[in-house]
């Protein structure tokens, strides 16, 4: 066998030339690829201006007056936070896990790149990208790693270039802060601020090592290591990260062992447009801001419109988070009981007998009907669909229920659900403190505070009495409570006299007990035009036609308008526009808009004070007396109950020196209601919610809501309120027609 000849010197030189040509060619190829990437041939790279102002979808935050975040408007629930407000535990957990040489490299860790295989072999797993490279992907790429190797290579090269640029333009603190502000932590939480609130109901500054490790662990896979979906994997990942923190000297081994023995200890606070405080308010506020920006042409420097879901605005409101919570709790507590009363009241009866058209209307208004119609189904096919049981989730006061139900039956079910809304405001500043627009924003999106209007019933009577007082009538003036017909203002009008008290009653007692005949008598004296004018001056924005029947609330109005109107009685006759938006700032703190409420002197200061005295009578001896005997509220409180025809609507308007509130209760359709006034009147359907609310408010001393009396006009009241002083005087008791005509100007 012949031995192979050894390589000649020429052969070795030739192979060396080939090798170095290959190396040189490869290096040249890499340089060309990087150059092409830098020139944008594989996609546009961010400019210097982009690096100075990295784009990200920032949630706009809604802040209460007591500095609580009520919620956010967002495409991605993302809020930025400063480095100094992030716990070192988060920084240490992130660096130990993702990039141990973060402080030493310049965006690209070449040592790490060439030793990835070695790290993996010794069990110290590291990702191939530095934190800066991951930030580059998050900020300036399509935010998804390409799975195709061919597409991934140019994407990776762009990451490298952008990472280097980021390192040149930002400090390490700024880079790691931007990274933590942009990453997805699952459960609709983008950024460390949202994640800390979602999983542990805390702030990033207060995260302990275990909590920090849990959140950093999610970054490896938002589903795989989700604490809510895969708690066991999340726990294992957390413990692994804490051990890495020990290995890098960020955490003591004994402390790590102690924390590893603990559960995840989640305190979930999921963020959703349908969850949290003031859901209805947030929806109304968003539309209001959008309309205001459009009307006032408030735009960015480049002329584009602001986007509440992406531009990170800070919206300051008047809502008090504690009062808002108390209002929502009061509603839930009582409406659960009232719904049980309503269901028991209708048990064994068909509320839709004679009202079958309500079901058809409900069906045709439903989203299901519209979708089926768009799909081209005939009316017969749609009817069949609505009569076929299907799986659905329905609302109940015990929580959402998964059930099988015919869609047509779900319409009937929801028609029988009582709705409710409430608003409370400071009568002097006009600032709204609590806004409950409905019973469940998830299921019933329509706001009943400002957007919805219903007949106001007897809550309108104070407008008529206020005009009478303003024209010289005394709250002590007595009128015979007999059927009375108003004439001279169109068709003669005689109200019904349900629950009438016999004999002569003072105007105060008549209002306290909501007596229709005497209210009609006052209307005869002052005329409907004056009453309509006063109602409009006190902020009622809906139509108040000058007919005598407006004395009993035949017109419709919103809880928002009615509450604002009653505030004028407390605020010395001054109507201050109910306000819920204070100002809006951009993400840099620049003020974009400030709202100033309108102010109108609606009625005489003396008249307003007399009206507070008369409205106190409702609680002391009238239809609102259950505030006293059932709820133990003995301090000065005024109010007015309201019940519309057939008990379709129940109202209670309440006044205290520092808070005015309005509550409405009723079904979606007026045809569905309590058959009994004892159950359907405002004293039963609306008043208890205010009572539960105000008791919670009084119990919280931090709110500063006192139990004092209403403030008298400067210099005192010129109108006698003590009816005992009129004993034996015809003018003070039953009156004298000539004297009355003279004082009223007839």
Secondary structure, DSSP 8 states (H G I E B T S, - for coil): --------HHHHHHHHHHHHHHHHHHHHHHHHHHHHHHTTTTS----HHHHHT----B-EEEE-TTS-EEEEE-SS-B----GGGS-HHHHHHHHHHH-TTTTTSSS--HHHHHHHHHHHHTT----SS-HHHHHHHHHHS-SS--SSHHHHHHHHHHHHHHHHHHHHHS-HHHHHHHHHHH-B-STT-BSHHHHHHHHHSS-GGG--HHHHHHHHHHTT-TTTT-TTT-HHHHHHHHHHHHHHHHHTTSS-HHHHHHHHTS----------TTSSS-HHHHHHHHHHHHHHHHHTT-B-TTS-B--TTTB--EEEE---HHHHHHHHHHHHHHHHHHHHHHHHHHTTS-TTTT-HHHHHHHHHHSHHHHHHHHTT--HHHHHHHHTSEEEEEE--TT--EEEEEEHHHHHHHHHTS-EEEEEEE-TTT-BEEEEE--S-TTT----TTTT--EE-GGGGHHHHHHHHHHTT--TT-EEE-S--EE-SSSS-EE---TT---SEEEHHHHHHTT-HHHHHHHHHHH-HHHHHHHHHHTT--S---S-GGGGGT-SEE-HHHHHHHHHHHHTTTEEE--B-EEEEE-TTS-EEEE----EEE-S-HHHHHHHHHHHHHHHHHSTTTHHHHTT---S--EEEEEE-GGG-EEEEEEE-SS-EEEEEEE-SSTTS--S-HHHHSHHHHTHHHHHHHHHHHHH-GGG----------TT--SS---GGGGTT-TTTTT--HHHHHHHHT-
